[in-house]
Amino acid sequence: MTDMVNHPPHYQSDNGIECIDAIRAALGKEGFIAYCKGTSIKYLWRDKWDNEEDLKKGIWYQNKAIEAMNED
């Protein structure tokens, strides 16, 4: 089964690079943290409280922001 929250196939290039990794490389640490926060808000905002996938995506982006904050 495809994991549409953690590794959606439509966000992966033919050579296996995930879009989130390219975004991280392009934005740097602080830019990436801001991107993750904003994207989390987007998913939580559009959720109508009956869409588990959007809630999980919002949390996923929050966790990515936290991971980046804790990097050296």
Phi and psi in radians as a Rosetta constraint file:
Dihedral C 1 N 2 CA 2 C 2 CIRCULARHARMONIC -1.316 0.35
Dihedral N 2 CA 2 C 2 N 3 CIRCULARHARMONIC 2.355 0.35
Dihedral C 2 N 3 CA 3 C 3 CIRCULARHARMONIC -1.580 0.35
Dihedral N 3 CA 3 C 3 N 4 CIRCULARHARMONIC 1.693 0.35
Dihedral C 3 N 4 CA 4 C 4 CIRCULARHARMONIC -1.355 0.35
Dihedral N 4 CA 4 C 4 N 5 CIRCULARHARMONIC -0.136 0.35
Dihedral C 4 N 5 CA 5 C 5 CIRCULARHARMONIC -1.677 0.35
Dihedral N 5 CA 5 C 5 N 6 CIRCULARHARMONIC -0.919 0.35
Dihedral C 5 N 6 CA 6 C 6 CIRCULARHARMONIC -1.527 0.35
Dihedral N 6 CA 6 C 6 N 7 CIRCULARHARMONIC -0.592 0.35
Dihedral C 6 N 7 CA 7 C 7 CIRCULARHARMONIC -2.531 0.35
Dihedral N 7 CA 7 C 7 N 8 CIRCULARHARMONIC 1.134 0.35
Dihedral C 7 N 8 CA 8 C 8 CIRCULARHARMONIC -1.145 0.35
Dihedral N 8 CA 8 C 8 N 9 CIRCULARHARMONIC 2.279 0.35
Dihedral C 8 N 9 CA 9 C 9 CIRCULARHARMONIC -1.106 0.35
Dihedral N 9 CA 9 C 9 N 10 CIRCULARHARMONIC -0.456 0.35
Dihedral C 9 N 10 CA 10 C 10 CIRCULARHARMONIC -1.308 0.35
Dihedral N 10 CA 10 C 10 N 11 CIRCULARHARMONIC -0.053 0.35
Dihedral C 10 N 11 CA 11 C 11 CIRCULARHARMONIC -1.953 0.35
Dihedral N 11 CA 11 C 11 N 12 CIRCULARHARMONIC 0.457 0.35
Dihedral C 11 N 12 CA 12 C 12 CIRCULARHARMONIC -2.230 0.35
Dihedral N 12 CA 12 C 12 N 13 CIRCULARHARMONIC 2.351 0.35
Dihedral C 12 N 13 CA 13 C 13 CIRCULARHARMONIC -1.351 0.35
Dihedral N 13 CA 13 C 13 N 14 CIRCULARHARMONIC 2.981 0.35
Dihedral C 13 N 14 CA 14 C 14 CIRCULARHARMONIC -1.090 0.35
Dihedral N 14 CA 14 C 14 N 15 CIRCULARHARMONIC -0.474 0.35
Dihedral C 14 N 15 CA 15 C 15 CIRCULARHARMONIC -1.638 0.35
Dihedral N 15 CA 15 C 15 N 16 CIRCULARHARMONIC 0.177 0.35
Dihedral C 15 N 16 CA 16 C 16 CIRCULARHARMONIC 1.640 0.35
Dihedral N 16 CA 16 C 16 N 17 CIRCULARHARMONIC -0.031 0.35
Dihedral C 16 N 17 CA 17 C 17 CIRCULARHARMONIC -1.354 0.35
Dihedral N 17 CA 17 C 17 N 18 CIRCULARHARMONIC 2.253 0.35
Dihedral C 17 N 18 CA 18 C 18 CIRCULARHARMONIC -1.509 0.35
Dihedral N 18 CA 18 C 18 N 19 CIRCULARHARMONIC 2.508 0.35
Dihedral C 18 N 19 CA 19 C 19 CIRCULARHARMONIC -0.958 0.35
Dihedral N 19 CA 19 C 19 N 20 CIRCULARHARMONIC -0.713 0.35
Dihedral C 19 N 20 CA 20 C 20 CIRCULARHARMONIC -1.051 0.35
Dihedral N 20 CA 20 C 20 N 21 CIRCULARHARMONIC -0.608 0.35
Dihedral C 20 N 21 CA 21 C 21 CIRCULARHARMONIC -1.238 0.35
Dihedral N 21 CA 21 C 21 N 22 CIRCULARHARMONIC -0.671 0.35
Dihedral C 21 N 22 CA 22 C 22 CIRCULARHARMONIC -1.161 0.35
Dihedral N 22 CA 22 C 22 N 23 CIRCULARHARMONIC -0.695 0.35
Dihedral C 22 N 23 CA 23 C 23 CIRCULARHARMONIC -1.097 0.35
Dihedral N 23 CA 23 C 23 N 24 CIRCULARHARMONIC -0.771 0.35
Dihedral C 23 N 24 CA 24 C 24 CIRCULARHARMONIC -1.040 0.35
Dihedral N 24 CA 24 C 24 N 25 CIRCULARHARMONIC -0.771 0.35
Dihedral C 24 N 25 CA 25 C 25 CIRCULARHARMONIC -1.155 0.35
Dihedral N 25 CA 25 C 25 N 26 CIRCULARHARMONIC -0.648 0.35
Dihedral C 25 N 26 CA 26 C 26 CIRCULARHARMONIC -1.308 0.35
Dihedral N 26 CA 26 C 26 N 27 CIRCULARHARMONIC -0.611 0.35
Dihedral C 26 N 27 CA 27 C 27 CIRCULARHARMONIC -1.624 0.35
Dihedral N 27 CA 27 C 27 N 28 CIRCULARHARMONIC -0.350 0.35
Dihedral C 27 N 28 CA 28 C 28 CIRCULARHARMONIC 1.342 0.35
Dihedral N 28 CA 28 C 28 N 29 CIRCULARHARMONIC 3.047 0.35
Dihedral C 28 N 29 CA 29 C 29 CIRCULARHARMONIC -1.057 0.35
Dihedral N 29 CA 29 C 29 N 30 CIRCULARHARMONIC -0.958 0.35
Dihedral C 29 N 30 CA 30 C 30 CIRCULARHARMONIC -1.157 0.35
Dihedral N 30 CA 30 C 30 N 31 CIRCULARHARMONIC -0.710 0.35
Dihedral C 30 N 31 CA 31 C 31 CIRCULARHARMONIC -1.117 0.35
Dihedral N 31 CA 31 C 31 N 32 CIRCULARHARMONIC -0.678 0.35
Dihedral C 31 N 32 CA 32 C 32 CIRCULARHARMONIC -1.160 0.35
Dihedral N 32 CA 32 C 32 N 33 CIRCULARHARMONIC -0.725 0.35
Dihedral C 32 N 33 CA 33 C 33 CIRCULARHARMONIC -1.054 0.35
Dihedral N 33 CA 33 C 33 N 34 CIRCULARHARMONIC -0.797 0.35
Dihedral C 33 N 34 CA 34 C 34 CIRCULARHARMONIC -1.089 0.35
Dihedral N 34 CA 34 C 34 N 35 CIRCULARHARMONIC -0.724 0.35
Dihedral C 34 N 35 CA 35 C 35 CIRCULARHARMONIC -1.047 0.35
Dihedral N 35 CA 35 C 35 N 36 CIRCULARHARMONIC -0.800 0.35
Dihedral C 35 N 36 CA 36 C 36 CIRCULARHARMONIC -1.116 0.35
Dihedral N 36 CA 36 C 36 N 37 CIRCULARHARMONIC -0.725 0.35
Dihedral C 36 N 37 CA 37 C 37 CIRCULARHARMONIC -1.077 0.35
Dihedral N 37 CA 37 C 37 N 38 CIRCULARHARMONIC -0.816 0.35
Dihedral C 37 N 38 CA 38 C 38 CIRCULARHARMONIC -1.127 0.35
Dihedral N 38 CA 38 C 38 N 39 CIRCULARHARMONIC -0.710 0.35
Dihedral C 38 N 39 CA 39 C 39 CIRCULARHARMONIC -1.191 0.35
Dihedral N 39 CA 39 C 39 N 40 CIRCULARHARMONIC -0.627 0.35
Dihedral C 39 N 40 CA 40 C 40 CIRCULARHARMONIC -1.066 0.35
Dihedral N 40 CA 40 C 40 N 41 CIRCULARHARMONIC -0.788 0.35
Dihedral C 40 N 41 CA 41 C 41 CIRCULARHARMONIC -1.021 0.35
Dihedral N 41 CA 41 C 41 N 42 CIRCULARHARMONIC -0.736 0.35
Dihedral C 41 N 42 CA 42 C 42 CIRCULARHARMONIC -1.013 0.35
Dihedral N 42 CA 42 C 42 N 43 CIRCULARHARMONIC -0.844 0.35
Dihedral C 42 N 43 CA 43 C 43 CIRCULARHARMONIC -1.175 0.35
Dihedral N 43 CA 43 C 43 N 44 CIRCULARHARMONIC -0.686 0.35
Dihedral C 43 N 44 CA 44 C 44 CIRCULARHARMONIC -1.239 0.35
Dihedral N 44 CA 44 C 44 N 45 CIRCULARHARMONIC -0.581 0.35
Dihedral C 44 N 45 CA 45 C 45 CIRCULARHARMONIC -1.176 0.35
Dihedral N 45 CA 45 C 45 N 46 CIRCULARHARMONIC -0.764 0.35
Dihedral C 45 N 46 CA 46 C 46 CIRCULARHARMONIC -1.396 0.35
Dihedral N 46 CA 46 C 46 N 47 CIRCULARHARMONIC -0.262 0.35
Dihedral C 46 N 47 CA 47 C 47 CIRCULARHARMONIC -1.176 0.35
Dihedral N 47 CA 47 C 47 N 48 CIRCULARHARMONIC 2.422 0.35
Dihedral C 47 N 48 CA 48 C 48 CIRCULARHARMONIC -1.786 0.35
Dihedral N 48 CA 48 C 48 N 49 CIRCULARHARMONIC 0.395 0.35
Dihedral C 48 N 49 CA 49 C 49 CIRCULARHARMONIC 1.154 0.35
Dihedral N 49 CA 49 C 49 N 50 CIRCULARHARMONIC 0.263 0.35
Dihedral C 49 N 50 CA 50 C 50 CIRCULARHARMONIC -2.307 0.35
Dihedral N 50 CA 50 C 50 N 51 CIRCULARHARMONIC 0.181 0.35
Dihedral C 50 N 51 CA 51 C 51 CIRCULARHARMONIC -1.991 0.35
Dihedral N 51 CA 51 C 51 N 52 CIRCULARHARMONIC 1.627 0.35
Dihedral C 51 N 52 CA 52 C 52 CIRCULARHARMONIC -1.048 0.35
Dihedral N 52 CA 52 C 52 N 53 CIRCULARHARMONIC -0.644 0.35
Dihedral C 52 N 53 CA 53 C 53 CIRCULARHARMONIC -1.096 0.35
Dihedral N 53 CA 53 C 53 N 54 CIRCULARHARMONIC -0.758 0.35
Dihedral C 53 N 54 CA 54 C 54 CIRCULARHARMONIC -1.119 0.35
Dihedral N 54 CA 54 C 54 N 55 CIRCULARHARMONIC -0.694 0.35
Dihedral C 54 N 55 CA 55 C 55 CIRCULARHARMONIC -1.079 0.35
Dihedral N 55 CA 55 C 55 N 56 CIRCULARHARMONIC -0.758 0.35
Dihedral C 55 N 56 CA 56 C 56 CIRCULARHARMONIC -1.122 0.35
Dihedral N 56 CA 56 C 56 N 57 CIRCULARHARMONIC -0.679 0.35
Dihedral C 56 N 57 CA 57 C 57 CIRCULARHARMONIC -1.136 0.35
Dihedral N 57 CA 57 C 57 N 58 CIRCULARHARMONIC -0.714 0.35
Dihedral C 57 N 58 CA 58 C 58 CIRCULARHARMONIC -1.049 0.35
Dihedral N 58 CA 58 C 58 N 59 CIRCULARHARMONIC -0.765 0.35
Dihedral C 58 N 59 CA 59 C 59 CIRCULARHARMONIC -1.143 0.35
Dihedral N 59 CA 59 C 59 N 60 CIRCULARHARMONIC -0.697 0.35
Dihedral C 59 N 60 CA 60 C 60 CIRCULARHARMONIC -1.009 0.35
Dihedral N 60 CA 60 C 60 N 61 CIRCULARHARMONIC -0.789 0.35
Dihedral C 60 N 61 CA 61 C 61 CIRCULARHARMONIC -1.192 0.35
Dihedral N 61 CA 61 C 61 N 62 CIRCULARHARMONIC -0.615 0.35
Dihedral C 61 N 62 CA 62 C 62 CIRCULARHARMONIC -1.079 0.35
Dihedral N 62 CA 62 C 62 N 63 CIRCULARHARMONIC -0.750 0.35
Dihedral C 62 N 63 CA 63 C 63 CIRCULARHARMONIC -1.134 0.35
Dihedral N 63 CA 63 C 63 N 64 CIRCULARHARMONIC -0.663 0.35
Dihedral C 63 N 64 CA 64 C 64 CIRCULARHARMONIC -1.100 0.35
Dihedral N 64 CA 64 C 64 N 65 CIRCULARHARMONIC -0.700 0.35
Dihedral C 64 N 65 CA 65 C 65 CIRCULARHARMONIC -1.104 0.35
Dihedral N 65 CA 65 C 65 N 66 CIRCULARHARMONIC -0.764 0.35
Dihedral C 65 N 66 CA 66 C 66 CIRCULARHARMONIC -1.110 0.35
Dihedral N 66 CA 66 C 66 N 67 CIRCULARHARMONIC -0.760 0.35
Dihedral C 66 N 67 CA 67 C 67 CIRCULARHARMONIC -1.020 0.35
Dihedral N 67 CA 67 C 67 N 68 CIRCULARHARMONIC -0.783 0.35
Dihedral C 67 N 68 CA 68 C 68 CIRCULARHARMONIC -1.147 0.35
Dihedral N 68 CA 68 C 68 N 69 CIRCULARHARMONIC -0.664 0.35
Dihedral C 68 N 69 CA 69 C 69 CIRCULARHARMONIC -1.077 0.35
Dihedral N 69 CA 69 C 69 N 70 CIRCULARHARMONIC -0.562 0.35
Dihedral C 69 N 70 CA 70 C 70 CIRCULARHARMONIC -1.576 0.35
Dihedral N 70 CA 70 C 70 N 71 CIRCULARHARMONIC 0.011 0.35
Dihedral C 70 N 71 CA 71 C 71 CIRCULARHARMONIC -1.313 0.35
Dihedral N 71 CA 71 C 71 N 72 CIRCULARHARMONIC 2.707 0.35
